[in-house]
Amino acid sequence: MGFRLDLLSHMTAIMNGVSKPTSPLYFLHIPKTAGTSLRYWLDDLFADGDWLPCHTLQELTAVDRDRIKQYRFFSGHFSFSLYDFLKERPLTVTWLREPVAREISHYNYNRGRFDELISLAKNDGRRKWIDHLHRTRDMSLTELCQSSCYLGFSDNMQVRHLSGAFPAGRRVKCDERMLEQAKQNLMQLFHFGICELMNPAVDLLSYRLACPRRQLRFHFNATEKTNCPKHSLSTQDLNLVRHVNRFDLQLYEFAKQQFLRRFASFWMKFDPDAAGSCPPQILEQYACPSTQQRLDEFLKQHFQNRHTETAPRVTHAHVEFSDSVIQTGWYPRSKSECGGTLRWAGPGNTSSIFVPLKPNTGYRINFVVRHAASFEIWRKMKLRVGAQTMRLRHQKHNTDRGNIEVQMSGVIPPSAVDNVNPFTEIVFETVGTREQLVDYDRGRRVSFATDRFEITPAGKAA
């Protein structure tokens, strides 16, 4: 019998206190809040086919409503309009960013990708957006912030998204009433994070989702470094941008205070001795390397505890990276040349998968290294399970595409299987990583890539 773990079905049954087979998740993406990195991080919790391939409201409205309801992960600039397409509200997550930095980022993005965005706007028939893009290209940021295509449409963008006023086909003036609605809606979301507190916000979300800690490798646009950095604006210009977006500034400060309060409550669970510590003290403790190691173990144990009653112990496991996989230490999924779904291990020297293996049972694990940063990676790779470390056997073979793939195999003895916790952590240790171009954008520290694991009782063929 094969095994594929539906991670969110286990988590939501615990979080909501009821037995639901699935629970959809929605990343309410406010533009220029590190959304691409967050989207891939959250999408990792689902199988490939669970993600609705839409990111704008125009794309969403073009999809059949019955088809939309079949998806479980949504991410886009939909604001609360997405709820109109679903039977029940999904668990909703959003992120906020310091408003002036967000405005500069949005301005640079529109200028840097003008031709591409103009083409999209024309295809969608969005005349107001076309006008806005042309003005963005031809105006300074402060001129844009005073223009008729900006005021009433794109100012205070975070308030507009969270109040439900976005998108609007007509000019809507932002005011105190809209701000208060945005605050109320924000507090009703499943989770919200702060870009300037990215790592604490991701850790808190990992705790709430009861999944092992994973590193979010986020970056803001490279254009921010070259076009209109914040330090290049005069005090007068900065004050103008702040004034125009004053409701966003108030929302951001409110959200930051509320997030720090929530994070402090989480911290008390992690470190009860820290009772009475103020947020600055907690964030200082959080940054300590020794604290980070303890927090990593705390989040793993929290994940294990929450799944004690729900994780089925198995003797056969087919772990495929196109499915939802409980893992840590891997990059987001990518497509291989042969059409499969790969993960690259990195940027560190260890990557893990968590599988609910049956106690007192020995296992054989088999997988294929589809790509490797160097020959030393697969030649010296080790398997660590519990306190035991095992060498992996390897066998090279040439593919029809002319590259080398390596069949890896190893044995997990019964004594290494976790008899206390529901999941056994299987750790792949490599001798090093290398900077290598992965996907379309930039080099990453990687070691090897694979697409699946076959785990069977020792002595039986995969």
FENQUIGI-V28733 format. One record per pair of residues at least 12 apart in sequence whose C-alpha atoms are under 10 Angstrom apart, sorted by the first residue. I is the first residue (numbers start at 1). J is the second residue. If there is no record, write none. Layout:
i->(I;I)
j->(J;J)
//
This chain:
i->(1;1;1;1;1;1;2;2;2;2;2;2;2;2;2;3;3;3;3;3;3;3;3;3;3;3;3;3;4;4;4;4;4;4;4;4;4;5;5;5;5;5;5;5;5;5;5;5;6;6;6;6;6;6;6;6;6;6;7;7;7;7;7;7;7;7;7;7;7;7;7;8;8;8;8;8;8;8;8;8;8;8;8;8;9;9;9;9;9;10;10;10;10;10;10;10;10;10;11;11;11;11;11;11;11;11;11;12;12;12;12;12;13;14;14;14;14;14;14;15;15;15;15;22;23;23;23;23;23;23;24;24;24;24;24;24;24;24;24;24;24;24;24;24;24;25;25;25;25;25;25;25;25;25;25;25;25;25;25;25;25;26;26;26;26;26;26;26;26;26;26;26;26;26;26;26;26;26;26;26;27;27;27;27;27;27;27;27;27;27;27;27;27;27;27;27;27;27;28;28;28;28;28;28;28;28;28;28;28;28;28;28;28;28;29;29;29;29;29;29;29;29;29;29;29;29;29;29;30;30;30;30;30;30;30;30;30;30;30;30;30;30;30;31;31;31;31;31;31;31;31;31;31;31;31;32;32;32;32;32;32;32;32;32;32;32;32;32;32;33;33;33;33;33;33;33;33;33;33;33;33;33;33;33;33;33;34;34;34;34;34;34;34;34;34;34;34;35;35;35;35;35;35;35;35;35;36;36;36;36;36;37;37;37;37;37;37;38;38;38;38;38;38;38;38;38;39;39;39;39;40;40;40;40;40;40;40;41;41;41;41;41;41;41;41;41;42;42;42;42;42;42;43;43;43;43;43;43;43;44;44;44;44;44;44;44;44;44;44;45;45;45;45;45;45;45;45;46;46;46;46;46;46;47;47;47;47;47;47;47;47;48;48;48;48;48;48;48;49;49;49;49;49;49;50;50;50;50;50;50;50;51;51;51;51;51;51;51;52;52;52;52;52;52;52;52;52;52;53;53;53;53;53;53;54;54;54;54;54;54;55;55;55;55;55;56;56;56;56;56;57;57;57;57;57;57;57;58;58;58;58;58;59;59;59;60;60;60;60;60;60;61;61;64;65;65;65;66;66;67;68;68;68;69;69;69;69;70;71;72;73;73;74;74;75;75;75;77;77;77;78;78;78;78;79;79;79;79;79;79;79;79;79;79;80;80;80;80;80;80;80;80;80;81;81;81;81;81;90;90;91;91;91;92;92;92;92;92;92;93;93;93;93;93;93;93;94;94;94;94;94;94;94;94;95;95;95;95;95;95;95;95;95;96;96;96;96;96;96;96;96;96;96;96;96;96;97;97;97;97;97;97;97;97;97;97;97;97;98;98;98;98;98;98;98;98;98;98;99;99;99;99;99;99;99;99;99;99;99;99;99;99;99;100;100;100;100;100;100;100;100;100;101;101;101;102;102;102;103;103;103;103;103;103;103;103;103;103;104;104;104;104;104;104;104;105;105;105;105;105;105;105;105;105;105;106;106;106;107;107;107;107;107;107;107;107;107;107;108;108;108;108;108;108;108;108;108;108;108;108;109;109;109;109;109;109;110;110;110;110;110;110;111;111;111;111;111;111;111;111;112;112;112;112;112;112;112;113;113;113;114;114;114;114;114;115;117;117;117;118;118;118;118;118;121;128;128;128;128;128;129;129;129;131;131;132;132;132;132;132;132;132;133;135;135;135;136;136;140;141;141;141;141;141;141;142;142;142;142;142;142;142;142;143;143;143;144;145;145;145;145;145;145;145;146;146;146;148;149;150;150;151;151;151;151;151;151;152;152;152;152;152;152;153;153;153;153;153;153;153;153;153;153;154;154;154;154;154;154;155;155;155;155;155;155;155;155;156;156;156;156;156;156;156;156;156;156;156;156;157;157;157;157;158;158;158;158;158;158;158;158;159;159;159;159;159;159;159;159;159;159;159;159;159;159;159;159;160;160;160;160;160;160;160;160;160;161;162;162;162;162;162;162;162;162;162;162;162;163;163;163;163;163;163;163;163;163;163;164;164;164;164;165;165;165;174;174;174;174;174;175;175;176;176;178;179;179;179;179;180;180;182;182;182;183;183;183;183;183;186;186;186;187;187;187;190;190;190;191;191;191;191;191;191;192;192;192;192;192;192;193;193;193;193;193;193;194;194;194;194;194;195;195;196;197;197;197;197;198;198;199;199;199;199;199;199;199;200;200;200;200;200;200;201;201;201;201;202;202;202;203;203;203;203;203;203;203;204;204;204;204;204;204;206;206;206;206;207;207;207;207;207;207;208;208;208;208;209;209;210;210;210;210;210;210;210;210;210;211;211;211;211;211;211;211;211;211;211;211;212;212;212;212;212;212;212;212;212;212;212;212;212;212;213;213;213;213;213;213;213;213;213;213;214;214;214;214;214;214;214;215;215;215;215;215;216;216;217;217;217;257;260;260;260;260;260;261;261;263;263;263;264;264;264;264;264;264;267;267;267;267;267;268;269;270;270;270;270;270;271;271;271;271;300;300;301;303;303;303;304;304;304;304;304;304;305;305;305;306;307;307;307;307;308;308;308;308;308;309;310;311;311;311;311;311;311;312;312;312;312;312;312;313;313;313;313;313;313;313;314;314;314;314;314;314;314;314;314;315;315;315;315;315;315;315;315;315;315;315;316;316;316;316;316;316;316;316;316;316;317;317;317;317;317;317;317;317;317;317;318;318;318;318;318;318;318;319;319;319;319;319;319;319;319;319;320;320;320;320;320;320;320;321;321;321;321;321;321;321;321;321;321;322;322;322;322;322;322;322;322;323;323;325;325;325;326;326;326;326;326;326;327;327;327;327;327;327;327;327;328;328;328;328;328;328;328;328;328;329;329;329;329;329;329;329;329;329;329;329;329;329;330;330;330;330;330;330;330;330;330;330;330;330;330;330;331;331;331;331;331;331;331;331;331;331;331;332;332;333;333;334;334;334;334;334;335;335;336;336;336;336;336;336;337;338;340;340;340;341;341;341;341;342;342;342;342;342;342;342;342;343;343;343;343;343;343;343;343;344;344;344;344;344;344;344;344;344;344;344;344;344;344;345;345;345;345;345;345;345;345;345;345;345;346;346;346;346;346;346;346;346;346;346;347;347;347;347;347;347;347;347;348;348;348;348;348;348;348;348;348;349;349;349;349;349;349;349;349;349;349;349;349;350;350;350;350;350;350;350;350;350;350;351;351;351;351;351;351;351;352;352;352;352;352;352;352;352;352;353;353;353;353;353;353;353;354;354;354;354;354;354;355;355;355;355;355;355;355;355;356;356;356;356;356;356;356;356;357;357;357;357;357;357;357;357;357;357;357;357;358;358;358;358;358;358;358;358;359;359;359;359;359;359;359;359;359;359;360;360;360;360;360;360;360;361;361;361;361;361;361;361;361;361;362;362;362;362;362;362;362;362;362;362;362;363;363;363;363;363;363;363;363;363;363;363;363;363;363;364;364;364;364;364;364;364;364;364;364;364;364;364;364;365;365;365;365;365;365;365;365;365;365;365;365;365;365;365;365;366;366;366;366;366;366;366;366;366;366;366;366;366;366;366;367;367;367;367;367;367;367;367;367;367;367;367;367;368;368;368;368;368;368;368;368;368;368;368;368;368;368;368;369;369;369;369;369;369;369;369;369;369;369;369;370;370;370;370;370;370;370;370;370;370;371;371;371;371;371;371;371;371;372;372;372;372;372;372;372;372;372;372;372;373;373;373;373;373;373;373;373;373;373;374;374;374;374;374;374;374;375;375;376;376;376;376;376;377;377;377;377;377;377;377;377;377;378;378;378;378;378;378;378;378;378;378;378;378;378;378;379;379;379;379;379;379;379;379;379;380;380;380;380;380;380;380;381;381;381;381;381;381;381;381;381;381;382;382;382;382;382;382;383;383;383;383;383;383;383;383;383;384;384;384;384;384;384;384;385;385;385;385;385;385;385;385;385;385;385;386;386;386;386;386;386;386;386;386;387;387;387;388;388;388;388;388;389;389;389;389;389;390;390;390;390;390;390;391;391;391;391;392;392;392;392;392;392;393;393;393;393;393;393;394;394;394;394;394;395;395;395;396;405;406;408;409;409;409;410;410;411;411;411;411;411;412;412;412;412;412;413;413;414;429;430;430;431;432;432;432;432;433;433;433;433;434;434;434;435)
j->(314;315;316;317;318;456;314;315;316;317;318;319;454;455;456;312;313;314;315;316;317;318;319;320;355;356;454;455;316;317;318;319;320;323;324;325;355;311;312;317;318;319;323;324;325;326;355;356;21;22;45;46;47;311;323;324;325;326;22;45;46;47;209;210;211;307;311;323;324;325;326;20;21;22;23;24;25;45;46;72;209;210;211;324;21;22;23;24;310;22;23;209;210;306;307;309;310;311;23;208;209;210;211;303;306;307;310;24;25;91;209;210;310;209;210;306;307;309;310;208;209;210;306;72;72;73;88;89;90;91;46;50;51;69;70;71;72;73;74;86;88;89;90;91;92;42;43;45;46;51;71;72;73;74;75;89;90;91;92;93;190;39;42;43;51;72;73;74;75;76;78;82;83;89;90;91;92;93;94;190;39;42;43;73;74;75;76;77;78;79;90;91;92;93;94;95;191;192;74;75;76;77;78;79;80;82;92;93;94;95;161;162;189;192;55;56;74;75;76;77;78;79;93;94;95;96;158;161;76;77;78;79;94;95;96;97;102;157;158;159;160;161;162;76;77;95;96;97;102;103;105;106;157;158;161;95;96;97;101;102;103;104;105;106;107;109;195;220;221;94;95;96;97;98;99;101;102;105;106;158;193;194;195;196;219;220;95;96;97;102;194;195;198;218;219;220;221;75;76;94;95;96;195;218;219;220;75;76;218;219;220;216;217;218;219;220;332;75;93;94;95;198;202;216;217;218;73;74;75;76;75;216;217;218;331;332;333;202;214;215;216;217;218;331;332;333;73;74;75;93;216;332;72;73;74;75;324;332;333;321;322;323;324;325;326;327;331;332;333;73;209;211;323;324;325;326;327;72;73;322;323;324;325;72;73;320;321;322;323;324;325;73;321;322;323;324;333;341;70;71;72;73;322;323;70;71;72;73;74;323;324;68;70;71;72;73;74;75;67;68;69;70;71;72;73;74;75;76;68;71;73;74;75;76;68;74;75;76;77;78;74;75;76;77;78;75;76;77;78;79;76;77;78;79;81;82;167;77;78;124;125;126;76;78;124;76;77;78;81;82;85;82;85;85;84;85;86;85;86;85;82;85;86;85;86;87;88;86;86;90;90;91;90;92;92;93;94;161;166;167;161;164;166;167;94;158;160;161;162;163;164;165;166;167;92;161;162;163;164;165;166;167;185;161;164;165;166;167;189;190;189;190;191;186;188;189;190;191;192;186;189;190;191;192;193;205;162;186;189;190;191;192;193;194;158;191;192;193;194;195;198;201;255;158;159;192;193;194;195;196;197;248;251;252;255;256;158;193;194;195;196;197;198;248;249;252;255;256;158;194;195;196;248;249;251;252;253;256;155;156;157;158;241;242;245;246;247;248;249;250;251;252;253;230;238;239;241;242;245;246;248;249;224;229;230;157;158;195;141;145;154;155;156;157;230;241;242;245;141;224;227;228;229;230;241;220;221;222;223;224;225;227;228;229;230;136;221;224;133;136;137;140;141;144;223;224;227;228;136;137;141;221;222;223;224;225;226;227;228;229;136;221;222;223;224;227;132;133;134;136;137;223;133;134;135;136;137;138;223;227;137;221;222;223;224;226;227;133;137;223;130;133;134;136;137;133;129;130;133;130;131;132;133;134;133;149;150;153;169;170;149;150;153;149;150;144;147;148;149;150;153;154;149;147;149;150;149;150;228;228;233;237;238;240;241;233;236;237;238;239;240;241;244;237;240;241;241;237;240;241;242;243;244;245;240;241;244;171;171;171;244;171;172;173;174;244;245;168;170;171;172;173;174;165;166;167;168;169;170;171;172;173;174;166;167;171;172;174;245;173;174;241;244;245;246;247;248;173;174;175;179;242;244;245;246;247;248;249;251;174;245;247;248;179;182;245;247;248;249;251;252;174;175;178;179;180;181;182;183;186;245;247;248;249;250;251;252;172;173;174;178;179;181;182;247;248;182;178;179;180;181;182;183;184;185;186;189;251;177;178;179;180;181;182;183;184;185;186;178;181;182;185;178;181;182;244;245;246;247;248;246;247;247;250;247;247;248;250;251;247;251;247;248;251;250;251;252;254;255;251;255;258;255;258;259;205;208;209;204;205;208;209;259;262;204;205;255;256;258;259;205;255;256;258;259;260;252;255;256;259;260;218;256;256;256;259;260;283;216;218;214;215;216;217;218;286;287;259;260;263;283;286;287;259;260;262;263;214;215;216;215;216;263;266;295;296;299;259;262;263;266;267;299;299;300;302;303;266;298;299;300;302;303;266;299;302;303;303;306;299;300;301;302;303;304;305;306;307;299;300;301;302;303;304;306;307;326;327;328;296;297;298;299;300;301;302;303;304;326;327;328;353;354;295;296;297;298;299;300;303;327;328;329;296;299;327;328;329;330;331;328;329;330;331;347;331;332;331;332;347;279;278;279;280;282;283;278;279;279;282;283;276;277;278;279;282;283;279;282;283;286;295;282;298;294;295;298;299;302;291;294;295;298;423;425;421;421;422;423;354;420;421;422;423;424;421;422;423;422;356;421;422;423;356;420;421;422;423;422;422;355;356;357;421;422;423;355;356;357;358;422;423;355;356;357;358;359;422;423;355;356;357;358;359;361;455;456;457;356;357;358;359;361;362;363;455;456;457;458;356;357;358;363;364;454;455;456;457;462;355;356;357;365;453;454;455;456;457;462;355;452;453;454;455;456;462;353;354;355;367;451;452;453;454;455;341;342;450;451;452;453;454;333;334;340;341;342;343;450;451;452;453;334;335;340;341;342;343;451;452;341;452;353;354;355;352;353;354;355;423;425;351;352;353;354;355;425;426;427;345;346;350;351;352;353;354;425;427;343;344;345;346;347;348;349;350;351;352;353;427;428;343;344;345;346;347;348;350;351;352;353;446;447;448;449;343;344;345;346;347;351;438;444;445;446;449;344;345;439;451;438;439;440;449;451;439;451;370;371;439;449;450;451;401;401;450;451;452;449;450;451;452;369;370;371;448;449;450;451;452;370;371;446;448;449;450;451;452;369;370;371;372;373;438;444;445;446;447;448;449;450;451;372;428;429;430;433;445;446;447;448;449;450;430;432;433;434;444;445;446;447;448;449;432;433;434;435;444;445;446;447;429;430;431;432;433;434;445;446;447;377;381;427;428;429;430;431;432;433;445;446;447;382;383;384;427;428;429;430;431;432;447;425;426;427;428;429;430;447;383;384;385;424;425;426;427;428;429;423;424;425;426;427;428;453;422;423;424;425;426;427;417;418;422;423;424;425;426;455;417;418;419;421;422;423;424;425;414;417;418;419;421;422;423;424;425;455;456;457;414;417;418;419;422;423;424;457;414;415;416;417;418;419;420;421;422;424;413;414;415;416;417;418;419;412;413;414;415;416;417;456;457;458;411;412;413;414;415;416;417;456;457;458;459;410;411;412;413;414;416;417;454;455;456;457;458;459;460;409;410;411;412;413;454;455;456;457;458;459;460;461;462;383;392;408;409;410;411;412;426;453;454;455;456;457;458;461;462;392;393;394;407;408;409;410;411;452;453;454;455;456;461;462;394;406;407;408;409;410;450;451;452;453;454;455;462;394;395;396;405;406;407;408;409;448;449;450;451;452;453;454;394;396;404;405;406;407;408;448;449;450;451;452;399;403;404;405;406;407;448;449;450;451;403;404;405;406;447;448;449;450;404;405;406;433;434;436;446;447;448;449;450;432;433;434;435;436;445;446;447;448;449;431;432;433;434;446;447;448;447;448;430;431;432;433;447;429;430;431;432;433;434;446;447;448;392;393;394;395;396;405;406;407;408;429;430;431;447;448;391;392;393;394;395;406;408;430;431;392;393;394;429;430;431;432;393;394;408;428;429;430;431;432;447;448;410;427;428;429;430;431;409;410;411;412;426;427;428;429;430;412;416;425;426;427;428;429;412;413;415;416;417;418;424;425;426;427;428;412;415;416;417;418;424;425;426;427;415;416;417;412;413;415;416;417;412;416;427;428;429;410;411;412;413;428;429;409;410;411;429;407;408;409;410;411;428;406;407;408;409;410;411;406;407;408;409;410;407;408;409;408;450;450;453;453;454;455;455;458;455;456;457;458;459;426;455;456;457;458;457;458;458;447;447;448;447;445;446;447;448;445;446;447;448;446;447;448;447)
//
